[in-house]
Amino acid sequence: MTMPQWLFLLAAVSLGVAALCTILIILDLTRHPQHMWIMNLVWPITALYAGPLGLWAYYRVGRGSAKSSVQHAKAEGKKPPGKQKPFWQIVGVAATHCGSSCTLGDIVAEWFLFFIPLTLFGERIFAAWALDFVLAFLFGIAFQYFTIVPMRDLPPGQGAARRAQGR
């Protein structure tokens, strides 16, 4: 069964638009890095899977959490922009960590399997699913860790111990 030409064209345009949105965010982050360094990774990866919606979310929500904005608010004795966000924005930004870790896990796993084809139970797709899951899970833990530790101002070892204890 062959793929219809219009579907291939739609996929290519979608990937191109997502790549353009990612590049625009990366360029902006070079001038306005985020207060939490992990978000410098999360926002561009978000644009890879969300395209224009990720770009809109970055400019609407993420740009306010730039290091300079947070420092400016603190110097004026105000709450940092991240502390003033409505609930829907807090939830949305938290979801970008999950989406980014899954996206990164999928990308790394698929490229790995491209060069080193593996099988699980005799099927390549099962190996791909398993590796996608494991890498997405590990990236998810890392993204959450590098969010929680600076947010709570914890030393690295203590942050890992508290996370493991569910605190």
DSSP file (Angstrom, degrees, kcal/mol; ACC not computed):
  #  RESIDUE AA STRUCTURE BP1 BP2  ACC     N-H-->O    O-->H-N    N-H-->O    O-->H-N    TCO  KAPPA ALPHA  PHI   PSI    X-CA   Y-CA   Z-CA
    1    1 A M              0   0    0      0, 0.0     2,-0.3     0, 0.0     0, 0.0   0.000 360.0 360.0 360.0 127.7    0.0    0.0    0.0
    2    2 A T        -     0   0    0      1,-0.0     3,-0.0     0, 0.0     0, 0.0  -0.658 360.0-110.6 -97.9 152.7    1.5    3.3   -1.0
    3    3 A M        -     0   0    0     -2,-0.3    -1,-0.0     1,-0.1     5,-0.0  -0.622  37.7-109.5 -79.1 134.1    1.1    6.6    0.8
    4    4 A P    >>  -     0   0    0      0, 0.0     4,-1.8     0, 0.0     3,-0.5  -0.356  24.3-123.7 -60.9 144.3   -1.1    9.2   -1.0
    5    5 A Q  H 3> S+     0   0    0      1,-0.2     4,-2.4     2,-0.2     5,-0.2   0.864 109.8  56.1 -59.0 -38.8    1.0   12.1   -2.4
    6    6 A W  H 3> S+     0   0    0      1,-0.2     4,-2.4     2,-0.2    -1,-0.2   0.851 105.8  51.5 -64.9 -33.3   -1.1   14.7   -0.5
    7    7 A L  H <> S+     0   0    0     -3,-0.5     4,-2.3     2,-0.2    -1,-0.2   0.895 110.0  48.5 -70.6 -39.6   -0.4   12.9    2.8
    8    8 A F  H  X S+     0   0    0     -4,-1.8     4,-2.4     2,-0.2    -2,-0.2   0.922 113.1  48.1 -62.9 -44.3    3.3   12.9    2.2
    9    9 A L  H  X S+     0   0    0     -4,-2.4     4,-2.6     2,-0.2     5,-0.2   0.906 111.0  50.6 -63.6 -42.7    3.2   16.6    1.2
   10   10 A L  H  X S+     0   0    0     -4,-2.4     4,-2.4     2,-0.2    -1,-0.2   0.907 111.6  48.1 -61.9 -42.7    1.1   17.4    4.4
   11   11 A A  H  X S+     0   0    0     -4,-2.3     4,-2.5     2,-0.2    -2,-0.2   0.913 112.0  49.2 -64.1 -43.3    3.7   15.6    6.6
   12   12 A A  H  X S+     0   0    0     -4,-2.4     4,-2.3     2,-0.2    -2,-0.2   0.915 113.1  46.5 -64.2 -43.2    6.6   17.4    4.9
   13   13 A V  H  X S+     0   0    0     -4,-2.6     4,-2.7     2,-0.2     5,-0.2   0.916 112.0  51.4 -64.5 -43.0    5.0   20.8    5.3
   14   14 A S  H  X S+     0   0    0     -4,-2.4     4,-2.3    -5,-0.2    -2,-0.2   0.921 111.7  46.2 -60.7 -45.3    4.1   20.0    9.0
   15   15 A L  H  X S+     0   0    0     -4,-2.5     4,-2.4     2,-0.2    -1,-0.2   0.888 112.8  51.0 -64.4 -39.4    7.7   19.0    9.8
   16   16 A G  H  X S+     0   0    0     -4,-2.3     4,-2.3     2,-0.2    -2,-0.2   0.911 110.9  47.2 -64.3 -43.1    9.0   22.0    8.0
   17   17 A V  H  X S+     0   0    0     -4,-2.7     4,-2.5     2,-0.2    -2,-0.2   0.912 112.3  50.1 -65.1 -42.4    6.7   24.4    9.9
   18   18 A A  H  X S+     0   0    0     -4,-2.3     4,-2.2    -5,-0.2    -2,-0.2   0.905 110.7  49.9 -62.6 -41.1    7.7   22.7   13.2
   19   19 A A  H  X S+     0   0    0     -4,-2.4     4,-2.4     2,-0.2    -2,-0.2   0.906 110.6  49.8 -63.8 -41.6   11.4   23.0   12.4
   20   20 A L  H  X S+     0   0    0     -4,-2.3     4,-2.4     2,-0.2    -2,-0.2   0.918 110.8  49.1 -62.9 -43.8   10.9   26.7   11.6
   21   21 A C  H  X S+     0   0    0     -4,-2.5     4,-2.0     2,-0.2    -2,-0.2   0.890 111.0  51.2 -62.4 -39.7    9.0   27.3   14.9
   22   22 A T  H  X S+     0   0    0     -4,-2.2     4,-2.5    25,-0.2    -2,-0.2   0.922 109.9  48.9 -62.9 -45.1   11.8   25.4   16.7
   23   23 A I  H  X S+     0   0    0     -4,-2.4     4,-2.6     1,-0.2    -2,-0.2   0.904 109.2  52.8 -62.7 -42.0   14.5   27.6   15.1
   24   24 A L  H  X S+     0   0    0     -4,-2.4     4,-2.0     1,-0.2    -1,-0.2   0.900 111.0  46.9 -61.6 -40.6   12.6   30.8   16.0
   25   25 A I  H  X S+     0   0    0     -4,-2.0     4,-2.7     2,-0.2    -2,-0.2   0.925 111.4  50.9 -66.9 -44.0   12.4   29.8   19.6
   26   26 A I  H  X S+     0   0    0     -4,-2.5     4,-1.3     1,-0.2    -2,-0.2   0.920 110.3  49.9 -60.1 -43.6   16.1   28.8   19.7
   27   27 A L  H  X S+     0   0    0     -4,-2.6     4,-0.7     1,-0.2     3,-0.3   0.906 112.8  46.6 -61.7 -41.4   17.0   32.2   18.3
   28   28 A D  H >X S+     0   0    0     -4,-2.0     4,-2.3     1,-0.2     3,-0.8   0.881 107.8  56.7 -68.7 -37.1   14.9   34.0   20.8
   29   29 A L  H 3< S+     0   0    0     -4,-2.7    -1,-0.2     1,-0.2    -2,-0.2   0.766  96.8  63.5 -66.8 -24.5   16.3   31.9   23.7
   30   30 A T  H 3< S+     0   0    0     -4,-1.3    -1,-0.2    -3,-0.3    -2,-0.2   0.835 115.2  32.1 -67.3 -29.7   19.8   33.0   22.7
   31   31 A R  H << S+     0   0    0     -3,-0.8    -2,-0.2    -4,-0.7    -1,-0.2   0.730 133.3  30.8 -93.8 -27.5   18.8   36.6   23.6
   32   32 A H  S  < S-     0   0    0     -4,-2.3    -1,-0.2    -5,-0.1    -2,-0.2  -0.587  78.4-170.7-133.1  70.3   16.3   35.8   26.4
   33   33 A P        -     0   0    0      0, 0.0    34,-3.4     0, 0.0    35,-0.4  -0.262  30.2-103.3 -63.6 152.1   17.4   32.6   28.2
   34   34 A Q  B     -A   66   0A   0     32,-0.3    32,-0.3     2,-0.2     6,-0.1  -0.348  17.4-123.0 -74.8 153.9   14.9   31.1   30.6
   35   35 A H  S    S+     0   0    0     30,-2.8     2,-0.7     1,-0.2    31,-0.1   0.917 108.1  51.5 -61.1 -45.2   15.3   31.4   34.4
   36   36 A M  S >  S-     0   0    0     29,-0.3     3,-1.8     1,-0.1     4,-0.5  -0.868  84.7-146.7 -94.8 117.5   15.2   27.6   34.7
   37   37 A W  T >  S+     0   0    0     -2,-0.7     3,-1.6     1,-0.3     4,-0.4   0.792  92.9  66.5 -58.1 -30.6   17.9   26.3   32.3
   38   38 A I  T >> S+     0   0    0    108,-0.4     4,-2.2     1,-0.3     3,-1.5   0.811  91.2  63.9 -62.5 -28.2   15.9   23.1   31.5
   39   39 A M  H <> S+     0   0    0     -3,-1.8     4,-2.2     1,-0.3    -1,-0.3   0.731  87.6  70.0 -69.5 -19.7   13.2   25.2   29.8
   40   40 A N  H <4 S+     0   0    0     -3,-1.6    -1,-0.3    -4,-0.5    -2,-0.2   0.720 110.2  34.7 -66.3 -19.8   15.8   26.3   27.3
   41   41 A L  H <> S+     0   0    0     -3,-1.5     4,-1.9    -4,-0.4    -2,-0.2   0.794 114.9  56.3 -94.3 -41.7   15.5   22.7   26.1
   42   42 A V  H  X S+     0   0    0     -4,-2.2     4,-2.5     1,-0.2     5,-0.2   0.906 103.3  52.7 -62.1 -45.8   11.8   22.2   26.7
   43   43 A W  H  X S+     0   0    0     -4,-2.2     4,-1.8     1,-0.2    -1,-0.2   0.931 111.2  43.6 -63.7 -47.4   10.5   25.1   24.6
   44   44 A P  H  > S+     0   0    0      0, 0.0     4,-1.1     0, 0.0    -1,-0.2   0.910 115.2  49.7 -63.7 -38.0   12.3   24.2   21.4
   45   45 A I  H  X S+     0   0    0     -4,-1.9     4,-1.2     1,-0.2     3,-0.4   0.887 106.5  56.7 -66.2 -36.1   11.4   20.5   21.8
   46   46 A T  H  X S+     0   0    0     -4,-2.5     4,-2.5     1,-0.2     3,-0.4   0.899 103.8  53.5 -59.0 -40.6    7.8   21.5   22.4
   47   47 A A  H  X S+     0   0    0     -4,-1.8     4,-1.8     1,-0.2    -1,-0.2   0.794  99.0  64.5 -66.3 -26.5    7.9   23.3   19.0
   48   48 A L  H  < S+     0   0    0     -4,-1.1    -1,-0.2    -3,-0.4    -2,-0.2   0.898 117.7  24.5 -62.7 -38.9    9.0   20.1   17.4
   49   49 A Y  H  < S+     0   0    0     -4,-1.2    -2,-0.2    -3,-0.4    -1,-0.2   0.699 132.5  37.9 -99.5 -20.0    5.8   18.4   18.2
   50   50 A A  H >< S-     0   0    0     -4,-2.5     3,-1.7     1,-0.2     4,-0.3   0.561  80.3-175.1-108.8 -10.5    3.4   21.3   18.6
   51   51 A G  T 3X S+     0   0    0     -4,-1.8     4,-2.0    -5,-0.3     3,-0.5  -0.249  72.3   5.0  55.5-128.5    4.6   23.6   15.8
   52   52 A P  H 3> S+     0   0    0      0, 0.0     4,-2.7     0, 0.0    -1,-0.3   0.816 131.9  57.4 -60.1 -31.6    2.9   26.9   15.7
   53   53 A L  H <> S+     0   0    0     -3,-1.7     4,-2.4     2,-0.2    -2,-0.2   0.904 107.5  47.9 -65.2 -39.5    1.0   26.1   18.9
   54   54 A G  H  > S+     0   0    0     -3,-0.5     4,-2.2    -4,-0.3    -1,-0.2   0.882 111.6  50.2 -65.8 -39.2    4.3   25.6   20.7
   55   55 A L  H  X S+     0   0    0     -4,-2.0     4,-2.3     2,-0.2     5,-0.2   0.924 111.6  48.1 -64.2 -44.9    5.6   28.9   19.3
   56   56 A W  H  X S+     0   0    0     -4,-2.7     4,-2.7     1,-0.2     5,-0.2   0.925 111.7  49.9 -60.4 -45.4    2.5   30.7   20.4
   57   57 A A  H  X>S+     0   0    0     -4,-2.4     4,-3.0     2,-0.2     5,-1.6   0.887 109.1  52.8 -62.9 -39.1    2.8   29.1   23.9
   58   58 A Y  H  <>S+     0   0    0     -4,-2.2     5,-3.1     3,-0.2     6,-0.3   0.960 115.7  38.5 -61.0 -50.7    6.4   30.1   24.2
   59   59 A Y  H  <5S+     0   0    0     -4,-2.3    -2,-0.2     3,-0.2    -1,-0.2   0.844 122.3  43.8 -71.0 -32.1    5.7   33.8   23.3
   60   60 A R  H  <5S+     0   0    0     -4,-2.7    -2,-0.2    -5,-0.2    -1,-0.2   0.879 137.8   1.5 -79.0 -39.1    2.5   33.9   25.4
   61   61 A V  T ><5S+     0   0    0     -4,-3.0     3,-0.6    -5,-0.2     4,-0.3   0.777 127.5  49.9-118.3 -50.2    3.6   32.0   28.5
   62   62 A G  G > <S+     0   0    0     -5,-1.6     3,-1.9     1,-0.2    -3,-0.2   0.837  98.6  64.0 -71.0 -35.3    7.3   31.0   28.4
   63   63 A R  G > <S+     0   0    0     -5,-3.1     3,-1.4     1,-0.3    -1,-0.2   0.817  94.3  63.4 -61.5 -29.9    8.9   34.3   27.4
   64   64 A G  G <  S+     0   0    0     -3,-0.6    -1,-0.3     1,-0.3    -2,-0.2   0.675  95.8  60.7 -67.5 -16.2    7.7   35.8   30.7
   65   65 A S  G <  S+     0   0    0     -3,-1.9   -30,-2.8    -4,-0.3   -29,-0.3   0.121  74.5 135.9 -98.4  20.7    9.9   33.4   32.5
   66   66 A A  B <>  -A   34   0A   0     -3,-1.4     4,-2.2   -32,-0.3     3,-0.3  -0.362  69.0-114.2 -64.4 149.7   13.1   34.6   30.9
   67   67 A K  H  > S+     0   0    0    -34,-3.4     4,-2.5     1,-0.2     5,-0.2   0.880 116.9  52.2 -53.0 -42.9   16.0   35.1   33.3
   68   68 A S  H  > S+     0   0    0    -35,-0.4     4,-2.3     1,-0.2    -1,-0.2   0.878 108.3  50.5 -65.4 -37.9   15.9   38.9   32.8
   69   69 A S  H  > S+     0   0    0     -3,-0.3     4,-2.2    -6,-0.2    -1,-0.2   0.906 112.4  46.6 -65.5 -41.9   12.2   39.1   33.6
   70   70 A V  H  X S+     0   0    0     -4,-2.2     4,-2.3     2,-0.2    -2,-0.2   0.923 113.9  47.4 -66.8 -44.7   12.6   37.1   36.8
   71   71 A Q  H  X S+     0   0    0     -4,-2.5     4,-2.3    -5,-0.2    -2,-0.2   0.895 111.7  51.2 -64.1 -39.7   15.6   39.2   37.9
   72   72 A H  H  X S+     0   0    0     -4,-2.3     4,-1.5     2,-0.2    -1,-0.2   0.919 110.6  48.2 -63.3 -44.4   13.8   42.4   37.1
   73   73 A A  H  <>S+     0   0    0     -4,-2.2     5,-2.9     1,-0.2     4,-0.2   0.917 112.2  48.9 -63.0 -43.8   10.7   41.4   39.1
   74   74 A K  H ><5S+     0   0    0     -4,-2.3     3,-1.3     1,-0.2    -1,-0.2   0.892 107.8  54.6 -63.7 -39.5   12.8   40.4   42.1
   75   75 A A  H 3<5S+     0   0    0     -4,-2.3    -1,-0.2     1,-0.3    -2,-0.2   0.825 109.8  47.5 -64.0 -30.9   14.8   43.7   42.0
   76   76 A E  T 3<5S-     0   0    0     -4,-1.5    -1,-0.3    -3,-0.2    -2,-0.2   0.411 118.4-113.1 -89.4   2.1   11.4   45.6   42.2
   77   77 A G  T < 5S+     0   0    0     -3,-1.3    -3,-0.2     1,-0.3     2,-0.2   0.719  74.6 130.6  75.2  20.7   10.3   43.4   45.0
   78   78 A K      < -     0   0    0     -5,-2.9    -1,-0.3    -6,-0.2    -2,-0.1  -0.577  67.4 -89.7-100.6 166.1    7.5   41.8   42.9
   79   79 A K        -     0   0    0     -2,-0.2    -1,-0.1    -3,-0.1     5,-0.1  -0.519  51.2-103.1 -69.7 141.4    6.6   38.1   42.5
   80   80 A P    >>  -     0   0    0      0, 0.0     3,-1.7     0, 0.0     4,-0.6  -0.303  34.4-107.3 -60.9 152.8    8.5   36.5   39.5
   81   81 A P  G >4 S+     0   0    0      0, 0.0     3,-1.1     0, 0.0     4,-0.4   0.820 118.1  60.1 -53.2 -35.2    6.3   36.1   36.4
   82   82 A G  G >4 S+     0   0    0      1,-0.3     3,-0.5     2,-0.2   -17,-0.1   0.778 101.1  54.5 -65.0 -26.3    6.1   32.3   36.9
   83   83 A K  G <4 S+     0   0    0     -3,-1.7    -1,-0.3     1,-0.2    -4,-0.0   0.603 106.2  52.7 -82.6 -11.9    4.4   32.8   40.3
   84   84 A Q  G << S+     0   0    0     -3,-1.1    -1,-0.2    -4,-0.6    -2,-0.2   0.402  80.2 121.0-102.9   1.0    1.7   35.0   38.8
   85   85 A K    <   -     0   0    0     -3,-0.5   -24,-0.0    -4,-0.4    -3,-0.0  -0.340  67.0-112.3 -69.5 144.2    0.5   32.6   36.1
   86   86 A P    >>  -     0   0    0      0, 0.0     4,-1.8     0, 0.0     3,-0.9  -0.326  35.9-101.8 -66.9 161.1   -3.1   31.5   36.0
   87   87 A F  H 3> S+     0   0    0      1,-0.3     4,-2.5     2,-0.2     5,-0.2   0.858 119.9  57.3 -55.4 -41.7   -3.6   27.8   36.7
   88   88 A W  H 3> S+     0   0    0      1,-0.2     4,-2.1     2,-0.2    -1,-0.3   0.845 107.9  48.2 -63.4 -32.7   -4.1   26.8   33.1
   89   89 A Q  H <> S+     0   0    0     -3,-0.9     4,-2.7     2,-0.2     5,-0.2   0.883 109.8  51.4 -74.0 -38.1   -0.7   28.2   32.2
   90   90 A I  H  X S+     0   0    0     -4,-1.8     4,-2.2     2,-0.2    -2,-0.2   0.930 113.6  44.9 -61.7 -45.2    1.0   26.4   35.1
   91   91 A V  H  X S+     0   0    0     -4,-2.5     4,-2.2     2,-0.2    -2,-0.2   0.912 113.0  51.5 -65.0 -43.1   -0.6   23.1   34.0
   92   92 A G  H  X S+     0   0    0     -4,-2.1     4,-1.2    -5,-0.2    -2,-0.2   0.914 111.0  46.3 -61.3 -44.6    0.3   23.8   30.3
   93   93 A V  H  X S+     0   0    0     -4,-2.7     4,-0.9     1,-0.2     3,-0.4   0.900 111.4  52.5 -65.9 -40.1    4.0   24.5   31.1
   94   94 A A  H >X S+     0   0    0     -4,-2.2     4,-0.9     1,-0.2     3,-0.7   0.883 106.8  54.0 -61.8 -37.2    4.1   21.4   33.3
   95   95 A A  H 3X S+     0   0    0     -4,-2.2     4,-2.6     1,-0.2    -1,-0.2   0.783  96.3  66.3 -68.9 -26.3    2.7   19.4   30.4
   96   96 A T  H 3X S+     0   0    0     -4,-1.2     4,-2.5    -3,-0.4    -1,-0.2   0.836  95.4  57.6 -65.5 -29.7    5.5   20.6   28.1
   97   97 A H  H <X S+     0   0    0     -4,-0.9     4,-2.2    -3,-0.7    -1,-0.2   0.941 110.0  43.7 -61.5 -45.7    8.0   18.7   30.3
   98   98 A C  H  X S+     0   0    0     -4,-0.9     4,-2.3     2,-0.2     5,-0.2   0.939 115.2  47.4 -65.4 -48.5    6.2   15.5   29.6
   99   99 A G  H  X S+     0   0    0     -4,-2.6     4,-2.4     1,-0.2    -1,-0.2   0.887 113.0  49.7 -61.2 -39.2    5.7   16.1   25.9
  100  100 A S  H  X S+     0   0    0     -4,-2.5     4,-2.8    -5,-0.2     5,-0.2   0.894 109.9  49.4 -68.5 -39.8    9.3   17.1   25.5
  101  101 A S  H  X S+     0   0    0     -4,-2.2     4,-2.5    -5,-0.2    -2,-0.2   0.905 113.2  47.2 -67.8 -38.6   10.6   14.1   27.3
  102  102 A C  H  X S+     0   0    0     -4,-2.3     4,-2.6     2,-0.2    -2,-0.2   0.928 113.8  47.9 -65.2 -44.1    8.4   11.8   25.1
  103  103 A T  H  X S+     0   0    0     -4,-2.4     4,-2.6    -5,-0.2    -2,-0.2   0.937 113.9  46.0 -62.1 -47.1    9.4   13.6   22.0
  104  104 A L  H  X S+     0   0    0     -4,-2.8     4,-2.7     1,-0.2     5,-0.3   0.905 112.4  51.5 -63.8 -41.2   13.1   13.4   22.8
  105  105 A G  H  X S+     0   0    0     -4,-2.5     4,-2.5    -5,-0.2     5,-0.2   0.916 111.6  47.5 -60.4 -43.6   12.8    9.7   23.8
  106  106 A D  H  X S+     0   0    0     -4,-2.6     4,-2.7     2,-0.2     5,-0.2   0.926 113.0  47.9 -63.2 -45.5   11.1    8.9   20.5
  107  107 A I  H  X S+     0   0    0     -4,-2.6     4,-2.2     2,-0.2     5,-0.2   0.947 115.3  43.8 -62.8 -48.9   13.7   10.8   18.5
  108  108 A V  H  X S+     0   0    0     -4,-2.7     4,-2.4     1,-0.2    -1,-0.2   0.927 115.7  48.5 -63.2 -44.9   16.7    9.2   20.2
  109  109 A A  H  X S+     0   0    0     -4,-2.5     4,-2.8    -5,-0.3     5,-0.2   0.927 111.5  48.5 -62.6 -45.8   15.2    5.8   20.1
  110  110 A E  H  X S+     0   0    0     -4,-2.7     4,-1.5     1,-0.2    -1,-0.2   0.892 113.0  47.0 -66.0 -38.9   14.2    5.9   16.5
  111  111 A W  H  X S+     0   0    0     -4,-2.2     4,-1.6    -5,-0.2    -1,-0.2   0.903 112.3  51.0 -67.9 -39.0   17.7    7.1   15.4
  112  112 A F  H  X S+     0   0    0     -4,-2.4     4,-2.9    -5,-0.2     3,-0.2   0.941 112.2  46.4 -59.5 -47.0   19.3    4.5   17.6
  113  113 A L  H  < S+     0   0    0     -4,-2.8    -1,-0.2     1,-0.2    -2,-0.2   0.746 105.1  61.3 -71.0 -22.8   17.1    1.8   16.0
  114  114 A F  H  < S+     0   0    0     -4,-1.5    -1,-0.2    -5,-0.2    -2,-0.2   0.914 116.7  30.7 -65.3 -42.4   17.9    3.1   12.5
  115  115 A F  H  < S+     0   0    0     -4,-1.6    -2,-0.2     1,-0.3    -1,-0.2   0.794 133.3  31.6 -87.8 -30.5   21.6    2.4   13.0
  116  116 A I  S  < S-     0   0    0     -4,-2.9     2,-0.3    -5,-0.2    -1,-0.3  -0.762  81.3-155.9-128.6  85.4   21.3   -0.6   15.3
  117  117 A P        -     0   0    0      0, 0.0     2,-0.3     0, 0.0    -3,-0.1  -0.444  17.1-176.9 -67.6 126.1   18.1   -2.5   14.4
  118  118 A L        -     0   0    0     -2,-0.3     2,-0.3     6,-0.2     9,-0.2  -0.807  12.3-151.8-117.6 160.0   16.8   -4.6   17.4
  119  119 A T        -     0   0    0     -2,-0.3     2,-0.4     8,-0.1     5,-0.2  -0.948   3.9-162.6-128.8 155.0   13.9   -7.0   17.8
  120  120 A L  B >  S-B  123   0B   0      3,-2.3     3,-1.6    -2,-0.3     6,-0.3  -0.985  84.8  -6.1-135.5 124.6   11.8   -8.0   20.7
  121  121 A F  T 3  S-     0   0    0     -2,-0.4     3,-0.1     1,-0.3    -1,-0.1   0.830 132.2 -58.6  55.4  33.7    9.8  -11.2   20.5
  122  122 A G  T 3  S+     0   0    0      1,-0.2     2,-0.4     2,-0.0    -1,-0.3   0.516 118.2 105.4  79.9   5.4   10.9  -11.3   16.9
  123  123 A E  B <>  -B  120   0B   0     -3,-1.6    -3,-2.3     1,-0.1     4,-1.2  -0.964  58.5-154.1-124.8 134.8    9.4   -8.0   16.0
  124  124 A R  H  > S+     0   0    0     -2,-0.4     4,-2.2    -5,-0.2    -6,-0.2   0.846  96.9  59.6 -70.0 -34.4   11.2   -4.7   15.3
  125  125 A I  H  > S+     0   0    0      1,-0.2     4,-2.7     2,-0.2    -1,-0.2   0.870 102.1  52.8 -65.4 -35.8    8.1   -2.6   16.3
  126  126 A F  H  > S+     0   0    0     -6,-0.3     4,-2.4     2,-0.2    -1,-0.2   0.897 109.5  49.2 -65.9 -39.7    8.1   -4.2   19.8
  127  127 A A  H  X S+     0   0    0     -4,-1.2     4,-2.6    -9,-0.2     5,-0.2   0.903 111.3  50.2 -64.4 -40.3   11.7   -3.2   20.3
  128  128 A A  H  X S+     0   0    0     -4,-2.2     4,-2.9     2,-0.2    -2,-0.2   0.936 111.3  47.6 -63.6 -46.2   10.9    0.3   19.1
  129  129 A W  H  X S+     0   0    0     -4,-2.7     4,-2.4     2,-0.2    -2,-0.2   0.922 113.7  47.7 -60.8 -44.1    8.0    0.7   21.5
  130  130 A A  H  X S+     0   0    0     -4,-2.4     4,-2.6     2,-0.2    -2,-0.2   0.935 115.1  43.8 -64.5 -46.5   10.0   -0.6   24.4
  131  131 A L  H  X S+     0   0    0     -4,-2.6     4,-2.5     2,-0.2     5,-0.3   0.902 112.4  53.3 -67.5 -39.8   13.0    1.6   23.7
  132  132 A D  H  X S+     0   0    0     -4,-2.9     4,-2.5    -5,-0.2     5,-0.2   0.937 112.4  45.5 -56.0 -47.3   10.7    4.6   23.1
  133  133 A F  H  X S+     0   0    0     -4,-2.4     4,-2.6    -5,-0.2    -2,-0.2   0.941 113.3  47.6 -63.8 -49.4    9.0    4.0   26.5
  134  134 A V  H  X S+     0   0    0     -4,-2.6     4,-2.5     1,-0.2    -1,-0.2   0.929 116.0  43.8 -61.3 -46.6   12.2    3.6   28.5
  135  135 A L  H  X S+     0   0    0     -4,-2.5     4,-2.9     2,-0.2     5,-0.3   0.905 113.5  50.4 -68.2 -40.4   13.9    6.6   27.0
  136  136 A A  H  X S+     0   0    0     -4,-2.5     4,-2.3    -5,-0.3    -1,-0.2   0.914 112.1  49.0 -61.6 -41.2   10.8    8.8   27.3
  137  137 A F  H  X S+     0   0    0     -4,-2.6     4,-2.2    -5,-0.2    -2,-0.2   0.931 113.4  45.7 -62.7 -46.8   10.5    7.7   31.0
  138  138 A L  H  X S+     0   0    0     -4,-2.5     4,-2.3     2,-0.2    -2,-0.2   0.910 114.1  47.6 -66.2 -42.8   14.2    8.4   31.7
  139  139 A F  H  X S+     0   0    0     -4,-2.9     4,-3.0     2,-0.2    -1,-0.2   0.889 110.2  54.7 -64.2 -37.0   14.1   11.8   30.0
  140  140 A G  H  X S+     0   0    0     -4,-2.3     4,-2.3    -5,-0.3    -2,-0.2   0.915 108.2  47.6 -61.8 -43.5   10.9   12.6   31.9
  141  141 A I  H  X S+     0   0    0     -4,-2.2     4,-2.7     2,-0.2    -1,-0.2   0.933 113.5  48.4 -62.3 -45.4   12.5   11.9   35.2
  142  142 A A  H  X S+     0   0    0     -4,-2.3     4,-2.6     2,-0.2    -2,-0.2   0.920 111.5  49.2 -62.1 -44.6   15.5   14.1   34.2
  143  143 A F  H  < S+     0   0    0     -4,-3.0     4,-0.4     1,-0.2    -1,-0.2   0.910 114.4  45.1 -63.9 -41.3   13.3   16.9   33.0
  144  144 A Q  H >X S+     0   0    0     -4,-2.3     4,-3.0    -5,-0.2     3,-0.9   0.907 112.1  52.6 -67.4 -40.8   11.3   16.9   36.3
  145  145 A Y  H 3X S+     0   0    0     -4,-2.7     4,-2.5     1,-0.3    -2,-0.2   0.941 108.7  48.8 -59.2 -48.6   14.4   16.6   38.4
  146  146 A F  H 3< S+     0   0    0     -4,-2.6  -108,-0.4     1,-0.2    -1,-0.3   0.505 115.6  46.5 -75.5  -1.8   16.0   19.6   36.8
  147  147 A T  H <> S+     0   0    0     -3,-0.9     4,-1.5    -4,-0.4    -2,-0.2   0.794 115.0  42.7 -95.9 -46.1   12.8   21.5   37.3
  148  148 A I  H  X S+     0   0    0     -4,-3.0     4,-2.3     2,-0.2     5,-0.2   0.902 108.3  57.1 -71.3 -43.3   12.1   20.5   40.9
  149  149 A V  H  <>S+     0   0    0     -4,-2.5     5,-2.4    -5,-0.2     4,-0.5   0.937 113.5  37.6 -59.7 -50.6   15.7   20.9   42.3
  150  150 A P  H >45S+     0   0    0      0, 0.0     3,-0.5     0, 0.0    -1,-0.2   0.878 114.3  56.7 -69.4 -33.1   16.2   24.6   41.3
  151  151 A M  H 3<5S+     0   0    0     -4,-1.5    -2,-0.2     1,-0.2    -3,-0.2   0.887 116.3  35.3 -63.4 -38.0   12.5   25.4   42.1
  152  152 A R  T 3<5S-     0   0    0     -4,-2.3    -1,-0.2    -5,-0.1    -3,-0.1   0.386 108.9-124.5 -96.1   2.0   13.0   24.2   45.7
  153  153 A D  T < 5 +     0   0    0     -3,-0.5    -4,-0.1    -4,-0.5    -2,-0.1   0.911  55.2 158.0  56.1  47.2   16.6   25.4   45.9
  154  154 A L      < -     0   0    0     -5,-2.4    -1,-0.2    -6,-0.2    -2,-0.1  -0.721  47.3-109.6-101.4 149.3   17.9   22.0   46.8
  155  155 A P     >  -     0   0    0      0, 0.0     4,-2.4     0, 0.0     5,-0.2  -0.493  40.6-107.0 -69.7 151.7   21.4   20.6   46.4
  156  156 A P  H  > S+     0   0    0      0, 0.0     4,-1.7     0, 0.0     5,-0.2   0.873 115.8  45.2 -51.2 -50.2   21.5   17.9   43.7
  157  157 A G  H  > S+     0   0    0      1,-0.2     4,-1.9     2,-0.2     5,-0.1   0.897 114.1  49.1 -63.1 -40.8   21.9   14.8   45.9
  158  158 A Q  H  > S+     0   0    0      1,-0.2     4,-2.6    -3,-0.2    -1,-0.2   0.861 107.1  56.4 -68.0 -34.8   19.2   16.0   48.3
  159  159 A G  H  X S+     0   0    0     -4,-2.4     4,-2.1     1,-0.2    -1,-0.2   0.895 108.0  47.5 -63.2 -39.8   16.8   16.6   45.4
  160  160 A A  H  X S+     0   0    0     -4,-1.7     4,-2.1    -5,-0.2    -1,-0.2   0.901 112.6  49.0 -68.1 -40.7   17.2   13.1   44.2
  161  161 A A  H  X S+     0   0    0     -4,-1.9     4,-1.5     2,-0.2    -2,-0.2   0.912 112.5  47.3 -66.2 -42.5   16.6   11.6   47.6
  162  162 A R  H  <>S+     0   0    0     -4,-2.6     5,-2.6     1,-0.2     4,-0.5   0.891 111.4  51.1 -66.8 -38.9   13.5   13.8   48.2
  163  163 A R  H ><5S+     0   0    0     -4,-2.1     3,-1.0     1,-0.2    -1,-0.2   0.901 108.8  51.1 -65.4 -39.3   12.1   12.9   44.8
  164  164 A A  H 3<5S+     0   0    0     -4,-2.1    -1,-0.2     1,-0.3    -2,-0.2   0.822 109.6  50.7 -67.3 -29.9   12.6    9.2   45.5
  165  165 A Q  T 3<5S-     0   0    0     -4,-1.5    -1,-0.3    -5,-0.1    -2,-0.2   0.507 117.7-114.1 -85.1  -4.5   10.8    9.5   48.9
  166  166 A G  T < 5       0   0    0     -3,-1.0    -3,-0.2    -4,-0.5    -2,-0.1   0.712 360.0 360.0  82.0  20.8    7.9   11.3   47.1
  167  167 A R      <       0   0    0     -5,-2.6    -4,-0.2    -6,-0.1    -5,-0.1   0.439 360.0 360.0 -90.8 360.0    8.4   14.7   48.8
